[in-house]
Amino acid sequence: MTGEAQFDAGIKALKAGRAVDARAQFQGSIDAGLDTAQLWLGFALACVMQGDLVAAEAAVDQVLSREGKNLRALIIKGDLLAGRNDDQNAAAHYSLALRIASLLPSVPDGIAKDLSRIQEHLNELSHRFRQHLIEQLAAVGYQRASAPSRFNDALDLMMGVKARDQETDQFPQMPHVFYMPHLPYRTFYPKEYLPWMESLEGATDTIERELSGLLSKRQDQFKPYVHSGLDKAPADDGGLLDSDSWTSAYLWNDGEPEPEVMAACPETAKLMESLPLTHIKGFSPSVLFSKLNAGATIAPHTGMINARLICHLPLIVPPSCGLRVGEDEREVVRGEAWAFDDSINHEAWNRSDEDRIILLFDVWRPELNEDERMLISTLLGAVKQYRTST
């Protein structure tokens, strides 16, 4: 029997509820060299009927690797993830399935009930998420009536009860985790709002000396900046995913100190501790030496939140290095620091034949008062806690 014939036989067995027979036919078709998304989908369904969820997930992953927008496969994957309480990733698959279905002129047979079911599941997850955020905020004394109005608006946006106003800027603030409305639109931030910038620039020689020691003794501390860990970077990473073209050595990484690098750079660490770093549990601060190799570029992207600024202190700078934020472009100059809003589309490049290294860190936007900073820290800490516990 050919692979195609075995596939047809597998479909008939599946429709008749004969899971063992269906799986055997699909396996025979695979062994015969047939390799299609529909074959793997049939195999996945047969495995689900048998209760072999490990094999079912492996098969559905084969479907999605060939057809990333396959509705049935997205729903099955979401169900499998939800079955082991991985709510965050289940919701991502369910949401994508619903978005795809909304664009179709008609819903395929047998899918409508599943779409209704997963919508109800998403509604429940959304309710649970909102309750978690409110409980965590209440624990630090949050009361909506007395809270800053722009924080209340940000909370409504995060919880999906309010939509953003229509954007008119060519490069609007588009953070992919948290958006605080009613903050001034500035690409590069005027230094007069950042009085500590002068002392930072004055420490350039000291910081570069510590960097040189790190490079000579602990080059292994520099690892790919864009990594394929739990919190994945945007898909369009310019080919830098796990690449040695853009590497970093952290003093603090997502709020956690890196003792070996800090010990090698004590003056840098001391200076950083005197700045208004963005302390958000599980998120920040991040303080690092960022190395962009000769000829490398960092593709256009946006950051996580617009309540912070990203700061650069250039240390080792060959010619032809630059940064664009929105419509504004600047050349990188050693010892001339800047802060910019990384929620605005930005990109960087090193068009020289030597490596470029900067000190990079994040600070609170100066417009935010202490109450707003505390509420934002609590909110985003709650988001991180929810994501890692579901």
PyMOL commands that set and color helices and strands:
alter all, ss='L'
color gray80, all
select helices_A, chain A and resi 3-15+19-31+37-50+53-66+71-83+87-102+112-138+149-158+191-193+197-202+204-217+219-221+259-264+266-273+370-389
alter helices_A, ss='H'
color red, helices_A
select strands_A, chain A and resi 223-224+246-253+256-257+287-292+297-301+308-316+321-325+328-331+338-340+346-350+356-364
alter strands_A, ss='S'
color yellow, strands_A
deselect
rebuild
show_as cartoon
